[in-house]
Amino acid sequence: MEPSYFLLAAIFVTIVLVQVNQRAGSPVIAIFVRWMRWLVFGFGLAQMSVDFNLINRPFWALVITFMLVWFLGETLYNWLGIQALSVSSLPLFPRYAVNQSGEEWPTHPRLLKVREWLRAQGFKQVQALKAEIGGGIYLRGSVYQDAEGRVRVQVTFLPQANGMVSVCFALVSLTADGSRFVTDNFYIPFGGFYPENWLVERLPWRRALPRLLARHRQRTAGETLVAFDADPLTDLNSQQHELDQLNTQLGFLNPHSEREEFGKITQAGRYRVWKEIWMLNYLGLSVRYQ
């Protein structure tokens, strides 16, 4: 079969997956689409160069060259995006407020099943929260808690550029020795530092809440868990403040007095964010910085 047929098939599959993911909002499908686009770009331009005698080089050398061009182009795009975020007014650690609008849970059937499952497992809603990230756009979510108050499930709805909504989960437990166990599946790059007593495991590939909860319980097995003594709003805003302070002290963020001139994120911090963007976008892995 002609190589061009394989390329056409790959392009068709990529287009179909993009359309499917506009409705599903799956990071897993998005990773596959990114690989397909990269491969189609590299092999497609290499094949065109051979067919039209544009470049007199071996086919595989052309493939590698064009894939490097894609890498450099996307690196520049991501770096400019990080730079824009650093100098923008968007908060890196936004403050949460109680959501009293009654619109905290989207009506999509797939998302409503998550709420039904939580209720069936004995989790009850504690608070509905929202945090403005700029331009009237909000992160919305609900915090659920088990009957003993020892496991909290933070359900966060992330608005997408196509108007759809994606969902991520964060499961949190506190131990008697002051440790905070966090198991989540966020696919947003962080790149910063966590406090020493935070034991964070980020699993972007694990999209199903039951599997994520099972992993969290596996991690906390044998630990002496204690009930939360603060409501979710107070606890989350305290976490945001602690992360801001810590990452400023450790050099991920510039001091507040210098942010207007140099931006929020330091050069070292921008590199870490860039690296995590690549890890998440193409491998679905989060980088843990100690």
DRENGU-897003 format. One line per field, with one value per residue (C-alpha): residue number from 0; residue in three letters; chain; x, y, z. Coordinates in nm, 4 decimals, padded with zeros to 6 digits. Layout:
! DRENGU-897003
nr	[NUM / ...]
rest	[ALA / ...]
kette	[A / ...]
c1	[X / ...]
c2	[Y / ...]
c3	[Z / ...]
//
This chain:
! DRENGU-897003
nr	[0 / 1 / 2 / 3 / 4 / 5 / 6 / 7 / 8 / 9 / 10 / 11 / 12 / 13 / 14 / 15 / 16 / 17 / 18 / 19 / 20 / 21 / 22 / 23 / 24 / 25 / 26 / 27 / 28 / 29 / 30 / 31 / 32 / 33 / 34 / 35 / 36 / 37 / 38 / 39 / 40 / 41 / 42 / 43 / 44 / 45 / 46 / 47 / 48 / 49 / 50 / 51 / 52 / 53 / 54 / 55 / 56 / 57 / 58 / 59 / 60 / 61 / 62 / 63 / 64 / 65 / 66 / 67 / 68 / 69 / 70 / 71 / 72 / 73 / 74 / 75 / 76 / 77 / 78 / 79 / 80 / 81 / 82 / 83 / 84 / 85 / 86 / 87 / 88 / 89 / 90 / 91 / 92 / 93 / 94 / 95 / 96 / 97 / 98 / 99 / 100 / 101 / 102 / 103 / 104 / 105 / 106 / 107 / 108 / 109 / 110 / 111 / 112 / 113 / 114 / 115 / 116 / 117 / 118 / 119 / 120 / 121 / 122 / 123 / 124 / 125 / 126 / 127 / 128 / 129 / 130 / 131 / 132 / 133 / 134 / 135 / 136 / 137 / 138 / 139 / 140 / 141 / 142 / 143 / 144 / 145 / 146 / 147 / 148 / 149 / 150 / 151 / 152 / 153 / 154 / 155 / 156 / 157 / 158 / 159 / 160 / 161 / 162 / 163 / 164 / 165 / 166 / 167 / 168 / 169 / 170 / 171 / 172 / 173 / 174 / 175 / 176 / 177 / 178 / 179 / 180 / 181 / 182 / 183 / 184 / 185 / 186 / 187 / 188 / 189 / 190 / 191 / 192 / 193 / 194 / 195 / 196 / 197 / 198 / 199 / 200 / 201 / 202 / 203 / 204 / 205 / 206 / 207 / 208 / 209 / 210 / 211 / 212 / 213 / 214 / 215 / 216 / 217 / 218 / 219 / 220 / 221 / 222 / 223 / 224 / 225 / 226 / 227 / 228 / 229 / 230 / 231 / 232 / 233 / 234 / 235 / 236 / 237 / 238 / 239 / 240 / 241 / 242 / 243 / 244 / 245 / 246 / 247 / 248 / 249 / 250 / 251 / 252 / 253 / 254 / 255 / 256 / 257 / 258 / 259 / 260 / 261 / 262 / 263 / 264 / 265 / 266 / 267 / 268 / 269 / 270 / 271 / 272 / 273 / 274 / 275 / 276 / 277 / 278 / 279 / 280 / 281 / 282 / 283 / 284 / 285 / 286 / 287 / 288 / 289]
rest	[MET / GLU / PRO / SER / TYR / PHE / LEU / LEU / ALA / ALA / ILE / PHE / VAL / THR / ILE / VAL / LEU / VAL / GLN / VAL / ASN / GLN / ARG / ALA / GLY / SER / PRO / VAL / ILE / ALA / ILE / PHE / VAL / ARG / TRP / MET / ARG / TRP / LEU / VAL / PHE / GLY / PHE / GLY / LEU / ALA / GLN / MET / SER / VAL / ASP / PHE / ASN / LEU / ILE / ASN / ARG / PRO / PHE / TRP / ALA / LEU / VAL / ILE / THR / PHE / MET / LEU / VAL / TRP / PHE / LEU / GLY / GLU / THR / LEU / TYR / ASN / TRP / LEU / GLY / ILE / GLN / ALA / LEU / SER / VAL / SER / SER / LEU / PRO / LEU / PHE / PRO / ARG / TYR / ALA / VAL / ASN / GLN / SER / GLY / GLU / GLU / TRP / PRO / THR / HIS / PRO / ARG / LEU / LEU / LYS / VAL / ARG / GLU / TRP / LEU / ARG / ALA / GLN / GLY / PHE / LYS / GLN / VAL / GLN / ALA / LEU / LYS / ALA / GLU / ILE / GLY / GLY / GLY / ILE / TYR / LEU / ARG / GLY / SER / VAL / TYR / GLN / ASP / ALA / GLU / GLY / ARG / VAL / ARG / VAL / GLN / VAL / THR / PHE / LEU / PRO / GLN / ALA / ASN / GLY / MET / VAL / SER / VAL / CYS / PHE / ALA / LEU / VAL / SER / LEU / THR / ALA / ASP / GLY / SER / ARG / PHE / VAL / THR / ASP / ASN / PHE / TYR / ILE / PRO / PHE / GLY / GLY / PHE / TYR / PRO / GLU / ASN / TRP / LEU / VAL / GLU / ARG / LEU / PRO / TRP / ARG / ARG / ALA / LEU / PRO / ARG / LEU / LEU / ALA / ARG / HIS / ARG / GLN / ARG / THR / ALA / GLY / GLU / THR / LEU / VAL / ALA / PHE / ASP / ALA / ASP / PRO / LEU / THR / ASP / LEU / ASN / SER / GLN / GLN / HIS / GLU / LEU / ASP / GLN / LEU / ASN / THR / GLN / LEU / GLY / PHE / LEU / ASN / PRO / HIS / SER / GLU / ARG / GLU / GLU / PHE / GLY / LYS / ILE / THR / GLN / ALA / GLY / ARG / TYR / ARG / VAL / TRP / LYS / GLU / ILE / TRP / MET / LEU / ASN / TYR / LEU / GLY / LEU / SER / VAL / ARG / TYR / GLN]
kette	[A / A / A / A / A / A / A / A / A / A / A / A / A / A / A / A / A / A / A / A / A / A / A / A / A / A / A / A / A / A / A / A / A / A / A / A / A / A / A / A / A / A / A / A / A / A / A / A / A / A / A / A / A / A / A / A / A / A / A / A / A / A / A / A / A / A / A / A / A / A / A / A / A / A / A / A / A / A / A / A / A / A / A / A / A / A / A / A / A / A / A / A / A / A / A / A / A / A / A / A / A / A / A / A / A / A / A / A / A / A / A / A / A / A / A / A / A / A / A / A / A / A / A / A / A / A / A / A / A / A / A / A / A / A / A / A / A / A / A / A / A / A / A / A / A / A / A / A / A / A / A / A / A / A / A / A / A / A / A / A / A / A / A / A / A / A / A / A / A / A / A / A / A / A / A / A / A / A / A / A / A / A / A / A / A / A / A / A / A / A / A / A / A / A / A / A / A / A / A / A / A / A / A / A / A / A / A / A / A / A / A / A / A / A / A / A / A / A / A / A / A / A / A / A / A / A / A / A / A / A / A / A / A / A / A / A / A / A / A / A / A / A / A / A / A / A / A / A / A / A / A / A / A / A / A / A / A / A / A / A / A / A / A / A / A / A / A / A / A / A / A / A / A / A / A / A / A / A / A / A / A / A / A / A / A / A / A / A / A / A]
c1	[00.0000 / 00.1221 / 00.2580 / 00.0255 / -00.2741 / -00.1397 / -00.0950 / -00.4489 / -00.5827 / -00.3852 / -00.5186 / -00.8738 / -00.8345 / -00.6903 / -00.9830 / -01.2356 / -01.0670 / -01.0609 / -01.4361 / -01.4977 / -01.2889 / -01.4794 / -01.7652 / -01.5713 / -01.3073 / -01.0689 / -00.7006 / -00.6169 / -00.7652 / -00.5938 / -00.2544 / -00.3159 / -00.4218 / -00.1027 / 00.1129 / -00.0849 / -00.0422 / 00.3301 / 00.3761 / 00.1583 / 00.3594 / 00.6944 / 00.6050 / 00.3773 / 00.6320 / 00.9027 / 00.6845 / 00.6026 / 00.9723 / 01.0512 / 00.7553 / 00.8293 / 01.2099 / 01.2244 / 01.5121 / 01.7740 / 01.8074 / 01.7105 / 01.3460 / 01.4133 / 01.6500 / 01.3707 / 01.1229 / 01.3539 / 01.4267 / 01.0614 / 00.9727 / 01.2449 / 01.0947 / 00.7592 / 00.9299 / 01.0968 / 00.7782 / 00.5684 / 00.8426 / 00.8332 / 00.4528 / 00.4520 / 00.7292 / 00.5406 / 00.2279 / 00.4169 / 00.5616 / 00.2137 / 00.0789 / 00.3654 / 00.3023 / -00.0780 / -00.3167 / -00.4364 / -00.3747 / -00.1606 / -00.3226 / -00.6744 / -00.8838 / -01.2038 / -01.5451 / -01.8708 / -02.0736 / -02.4314 / -02.5524 / -02.6714 / -02.4793 / -02.1880 / -02.2699 / -02.3083 / -02.6118 / -02.4170 / -02.5309 / -02.1702 / -02.1041 / -02.4349 / -02.3402 / -02.0343 / -02.2558 / -02.4870 / -02.1902 / -02.0573 / -02.3927 / -02.4180 / -02.0751 / -02.1871 / -02.0193 / -02.2141 / -02.1626 / -01.9994 / -01.9625 / -01.9894 / -01.7005 / -01.5756 / -01.2572 / -01.2230 / -00.9263 / -00.9819 / -01.2202 / -01.5263 / -01.4181 / -01.4521 / -01.3273 / -01.6347 / -01.6645 / -01.8052 / -01.6395 / -01.7744 / -01.6810 / -01.7264 / -01.9293 / -01.6205 / -01.4912 / -01.1545 / -01.1652 / -01.2596 / -01.3281 / -01.2848 / -01.4611 / -01.3384 / -01.4933 / -01.2504 / -01.3933 / -01.2584 / -01.1975 / -01.4668 / -01.7294 / -01.7241 / -01.6411 / -01.3791 / -01.3759 / -01.0876 / -01.0835 / -00.8627 / -00.8886 / -00.7411 / -00.6843 / -00.5028 / -00.3028 / -00.2383 / 00.1267 / 00.0285 / 00.0774 / -00.1592 / -00.2217 / -00.3390 / -00.4332 / -00.5598 / -00.5866 / -00.5316 / -00.3616 / -00.2837 / 00.0925 / 00.2112 / 00.5905 / 00.6256 / 00.6996 / 00.4773 / 00.5237 / 00.7276 / 00.4295 / 00.2246 / 00.2341 / 00.1012 / 00.0405 / -00.0893 / -00.2394 / -00.3642 / -00.4300 / -00.6686 / -00.9914 / -01.2430 / -01.3213 / -01.3712 / -01.0191 / -00.8746 / -01.0484 / -00.9214 / -00.5665 / -00.6084 / -00.7298 / -00.4394 / -00.1961 / -00.3518 / -00.3883 / -00.2124 / -00.2154 / -00.4032 / -00.6421 / -00.8069 / -01.1208 / -01.0942 / -01.1405 / -01.1859 / -01.4491 / -01.3361 / -01.3335 / -01.1004 / -00.8837 / -00.8454 / -00.7639 / -00.5127 / -00.3504 / -00.3363 / -00.1693 / 00.0804 / 00.1710 / 00.2198 / 00.4514 / 00.6510 / 00.7040 / 00.8134 / 01.0656 / 01.2048 / 01.2448 / 00.9630 / 00.7849 / 00.9317 / 00.8788 / 00.5532 / 00.7421 / 00.9151 / 00.6246 / 00.5016 / 00.8442 / 00.9627 / 00.6390 / 00.5151 / 00.7255 / 01.1058 / 01.3160 / 01.3832 / 01.0123 / 00.9239 / 01.1576 / 00.9901 / 00.6452 / 00.7603 / 00.8993 / 00.5796 / 00.3688 / 00.5616 / 00.5405 / 00.1657 / 00.0856 / 00.2739 / 00.3190 / 00.0412 / 00.2947 / 00.3383 / 00.6828 / 00.7262 / 00.9716 / 01.1104]
c2	[00.0000 / 00.3491 / 00.5493 / 00.8344 / 00.6139 / 00.5578 / 00.9335 / 01.0025 / 00.7415 / 00.8963 / 01.2424 / 01.1069 / 00.9323 / 01.2501 / 01.4604 / 01.2080 / 01.1930 / 01.5731 / 01.5787 / 01.3014 / 01.4736 / 01.7978 / 01.6115 / 01.3770 / 01.6210 / 01.3316 / 01.4124 / 01.0564 / 01.1104 / 01.4516 / 01.2855 / 01.0402 / 01.3259 / 01.5193 / 01.2189 / 01.1673 / 01.5322 / 01.5173 / 01.1972 / 01.3173 / 01.6409 / 01.4593 / 01.1760 / 01.3902 / 01.6601 / 01.3985 / 01.2112 / 01.5325 / 01.6190 / 01.2784 / 01.2741 / 01.6195 / 01.5924 / 01.8984 / 01.7780 / 01.5231 / 01.3443 / 00.9979 / 00.9613 / 00.8837 / 01.1785 / 01.4005 / 01.2506 / 01.3204 / 01.6723 / 01.7667 / 01.6157 / 01.8300 / 02.1317 / 02.0455 / 02.0111 / 02.3506 / 02.5156 / 02.3768 / 02.4624 / 02.8236 / 02.8253 / 02.6823 / 02.9145 / 03.2194 / 03.0913 / 03.0548 / 03.4026 / 03.5441 / 03.3701 / 03.5021 / 03.8652 / 03.8410 / 03.9284 / 03.5674 / 03.4308 / 03.1188 / 03.0301 / 03.1779 / 03.2279 / 03.0314 / 03.1589 / 02.9832 / 02.9261 / 03.0260 / 03.0364 / 02.6749 / 02.6073 / 02.4145 / 02.0843 / 02.0606 / 01.8728 / 01.6451 / 01.2831 / 01.1611 / 01.4083 / 01.3473 / 00.9799 / 01.0872 / 01.2688 / 00.9688 / 00.7403 / 00.9652 / 00.9612 / 00.5837 / 00.5494 / 00.7523 / 01.0804 / 01.3952 / 01.7411 / 01.9801 / 02.2946 / 02.4238 / 02.6528 / 02.8693 / 03.0600 / 03.3311 / 03.2796 / 03.5974 / 03.7559 / 03.6326 / 03.2692 / 03.0497 / 02.7156 / 02.5567 / 02.2515 / 02.0674 / 01.9159 / 01.5869 / 01.4105 / 01.0585 / 00.9886 / 00.9937 / 01.3189 / 01.1593 / 01.1596 / 01.4630 / 01.4501 / 01.7797 / 01.7702 / 02.0515 / 02.1434 / 02.2957 / 02.5106 / 02.4237 / 02.6540 / 02.4724 / 02.5404 / 02.1906 / 02.1093 / 01.8637 / 01.7190 / 01.6400 / 01.4909 / 01.5456 / 01.3147 / 01.4445 / 01.2914 / 01.4136 / 01.1930 / 01.2182 / 01.3115 / 01.6143 / 01.4677 / 01.5507 / 01.2737 / 01.4045 / 01.1786 / 01.3589 / 01.3306 / 01.6940 / 01.7340 / 02.1048 / 02.1685 / 02.2856 / 02.2700 / 02.4169 / 02.2812 / 02.1151 / 02.1396 / 01.8551 / 01.7136 / 01.6884 / 01.3441 / 01.4143 / 01.1582 / 01.2921 / 01.0367 / 01.2132 / 00.8805 / 00.7589 / 00.9361 / 00.7137 / 00.8301 / 00.4756 / 00.3752 / 00.6998 / 00.6486 / 00.2911 / 00.4165 / 00.6817 / 00.4249 / 00.2002 / 00.4858 / 00.5701 / 00.2096 / 00.1721 / 00.5460 / 00.6988 / 00.9350 / 01.2211 / 01.4154 / 01.7577 / 02.0376 / 02.3185 / 02.3676 / 02.3227 / 02.6960 / 02.7770 / 02.4730 / 02.5395 / 02.9077 / 02.8200 / 02.5720 / 02.8323 / 03.0829 / 02.8232 / 02.7211 / 03.0841 / 03.1516 / 02.8302 / 02.8694 / 03.2296 / 03.1223 / 02.8392 / 03.0489 / 02.9213 / 03.2556 / 03.6037 / 03.8088 / 04.0041 / 04.3347 / 04.2204 / 04.0558 / 04.3676 / 04.4182 / 04.0595 / 03.8588 / 03.6049 / 03.3046 / 03.3005 / 03.1743 / 02.8484 / 02.8168 / 02.8696 / 02.5889 / 02.3544 / 02.4475 / 02.3966 / 02.0543 / 01.9468 / 02.0685 / 01.8312 / 01.5432 / 01.5870 / 01.6557 / 01.3580 / 01.1076 / 01.1958 / 01.2146 / 01.4827 / 01.5889 / 01.5942 / 01.8596 / 01.8200]
c3	[00.0000 / -00.0853 / 00.2125 / 00.1158 / 00.1995 / 00.5489 / 00.5901 / 00.4696 / 00.7094 / 00.9959 / 00.9096 / 00.8989 / 01.2357 / 01.3874 / 01.2646 / 01.3966 / 01.7379 / 01.7612 / 01.6978 / 01.9495 / 02.2153 / 02.1752 / 02.3404 / 02.5686 / 02.6945 / 02.7620 / 02.8312 / 02.7206 / 02.3743 / 02.3612 / 02.4201 / 02.1358 / 01.9050 / 01.9825 / 01.8921 / 01.5717 / 01.4688 / 01.5385 / 01.3393 / 01.0510 / 01.0331 / 01.0315 / 00.7944 / 00.5786 / 00.4986 / 00.4520 / 00.2020 / 00.0148 / -00.0022 / -00.1533 / -00.3947 / -00.5350 / -00.5114 / -00.2882 / -00.0675 / -00.1642 / 00.1699 / 00.3000 / 00.3986 / 00.7662 / 00.7955 / 00.6663 / 00.9125 / 01.2061 / 01.0803 / 01.0412 / 01.3776 / 01.5331 / 01.3568 / 01.5186 / 01.8565 / 01.8242 / 01.7024 / 01.9860 / 02.2356 / 02.1189 / 02.1388 / 02.4925 / 02.6077 / 02.4809 / 02.6589 / 02.9867 / 02.9428 / 02.8791 / 03.1891 / 03.3981 / 03.3087 / 03.2993 / 03.5789 / 03.6045 / 03.9553 / 03.9841 / 04.3156 / 04.2950 / 04.6062 / 04.6380 / 04.7406 / 04.8210 / 04.5056 / 04.5814 / 04.2212 / 04.2223 / 03.8987 / 04.0438 / 03.8715 / 03.4905 / 03.3598 / 03.1252 / 03.1840 / 03.2139 / 03.4958 / 03.6697 / 03.7005 / 03.9014 / 04.1508 / 04.1775 / 04.2393 / 04.5168 / 04.6909 / 04.6560 / 04.8236 / 05.1256 / 05.0339 / 05.1097 / 04.9679 / 05.2129 / 05.0037 / 04.6486 / 04.5581 / 04.2741 / 04.1964 / 03.9332 / 03.7040 / 03.5046 / 03.2573 / 03.4411 / 03.3925 / 03.6996 / 03.8182 / 03.9705 / 04.1830 / 04.4781 / 04.7797 / 04.9142 / 05.2358 / 05.3690 / 05.6829 / 05.9100 / 05.7622 / 05.6810 / 05.3012 / 05.0975 / 04.7261 / 04.5471 / 04.2101 / 03.9844 / 03.6507 / 03.4024 / 03.1207 / 02.7757 / 02.4792 / 02.2771 / 02.5435 / 02.6885 / 03.0488 / 03.1711 / 03.5211 / 03.7562 / 04.1045 / 04.4077 / 04.7086 / 05.0319 / 05.3761 / 05.6863 / 05.9220 / 06.2940 / 06.2338 / 06.0245 / 05.6765 / 05.3930 / 05.1398 / 04.8021 / 04.5110 / 04.2018 / 03.8262 / 03.7257 / 03.3887 / 03.4348 / 03.4634 / 03.8035 / 03.8032 / 04.1511 / 04.4969 / 04.7549 / 05.1326 / 05.2819 / 05.4682 / 05.1479 / 04.9886 / 04.6404 / 04.3683 / 04.0371 / 03.7993 / 03.4842 / 03.3073 / 03.5773 / 03.4795 / 03.6616 / 04.0141 / 04.1565 / 04.0508 / 04.1849 / 04.5186 / 04.5341 / 04.4792 / 04.7484 / 05.0003 / 04.9063 / 04.9749 / 05.3118 / 05.4294 / 05.7637 / 05.8295 / 06.1215 / 05.9482 / 06.1326 / 06.0517 / 05.8910 / 06.1424 / 05.8855 / 05.6197 / 05.2561 / 05.1801 / 05.4698 / 05.4007 / 05.0261 / 05.0652 / 05.3346 / 05.0941 / 04.8174 / 05.0496 / 05.1711 / 04.8146 / 04.7123 / 05.0062 / 04.9664 / 04.5925 / 04.6414 / 04.9058 / 04.6914 / 04.3766 / 04.1598 / 04.1905 / 04.2042 / 04.5212 / 04.5123 / 04.4915 / 04.1690 / 03.9891 / 03.8137 / 03.6540 / 03.5968 / 03.6001 / 03.8519 / 03.7470 / 03.7590 / 03.4666 / 03.6535 / 03.7253 / 03.3588 / 03.2582 / 03.5055 / 03.3772 / 03.0163 / 03.1029 / 03.2749 / 02.9834 / 02.7565 / 03.0041 / 03.0462 / 02.6811 / 02.5388 / 02.8228 / 03.0654 / 03.3466 / 03.6092 / 03.7263 / 04.1033 / 04.2208 / 04.5709]
//
